[in-house]
């Protein structure tokens, strides 16, 4: 069965459907890519003017990464056409096409009155730079900027940079192979992984000749004019409570990496609800809007489920052995896996499982943490 956020899903409200009608005829990229790009660009146009408290201010910025095989899913085409669908507004947005240093990012944000849209055809052009000294703090700074702090900067003696009213959006593409080679499990577990929204989807049937986008003018101005604090009404709160109970149960049953990467799905649902509220020009999020946003969030959780085996295969194998034995000698563990796993990777898997709360390490013994 095809995996995609197809147009029959309830999250496709009016403006999103119009956006899809522009982009979908042009190529065979998944509908999920189109929806994610619509959310990211809409949120960027709204900026800091609209927010929802959860409990701090939650803004509608997104870090989006379209994930799929090279050339088959046409990620770059989707990104390029999505920007073009802004009808010229893309030329008014402070945009970066390369991100390698914190200093460069902050300079760009300063020039954009605190706001920058980072567009990367390949996310790995950024993530592989973390191994270089001058960019070693890049991922940690992106984690910080995801929350849109009031101020950010490099407060050094020489050439200090200070940015106010920060708002950062990332739109990128990648393949599972590039993600695996440039992002370590530690990068993902340290906060970068669950702030990124990794969007997967199967490509639609290939076109022998690309189609033409069906250009139309969407009322993007309404987003830039929208402002204020959004709130959930009572019915929406009931819907949220029901969803959050399901989410909590799902998290408890999830594998270690899935659980960590999915932690911020509820926040991403609320970010989507802000975007929908802006299109509807309504500061009150009702049951219908929230249900549409939750549907998108549940799809994102499915994406996490499908992506995590790319990163956590060693952790799964190590955890399975420890669960069977309850207590395992460290030397036994290394002998078991050293034929196809480096000592460094085994140690990393153990540290990750310890950090996630699945095992404790006492001298030479690895002990499973029993569920309460």
PEBEL-V928502 format. One record per run of one state. SS is the DSSP state (@ for helix, = for strand, . for the rest). FROM is the first residue (numbers start at 1). TO is the last residue. If there is no record, write none. Layout:
SS_FROM_TO + SS_FROM_TO
This chain:
._1_13 + @_14_26 + ._27_30 + @_31_49 + =_50_53 + ._54_56 + =_57_59 + ._60_62 + =_63_67 + ._68_74 + @_75_84 + ._85_88 + @_89_91 + ._92_94 + =_95_96 + ._97_101 + @_102_111 + ._112_114 + =_115_120 + ._121_123 + @_124_131 + ._132_132 + @_133_135 + ._136_137 + @_138_145 + ._146_150 + =_151_154 + ._155_160 + =_161_164 + ._165_166 + =_167_174 + ._175_175 + @_176_182 + ._183_184 + @_185_195 + =_196_199 + ._200_220 + @_221_225 + ._226_227 + =_228_232 + ._233_233 + @_234_253 + ._254_255 + @_256_261 + ._262_264 + @_265_280 + ._281_283 + =_284_285 + ._286_286 + @_287_307 + ._308_308 + @_309_325 + ._326_326 + =_327_329 + @_330_337 + ._338_342 + @_343_355 + ._356_358 + =_359_362 + ._363_364 + =_365_368 + ._369_372
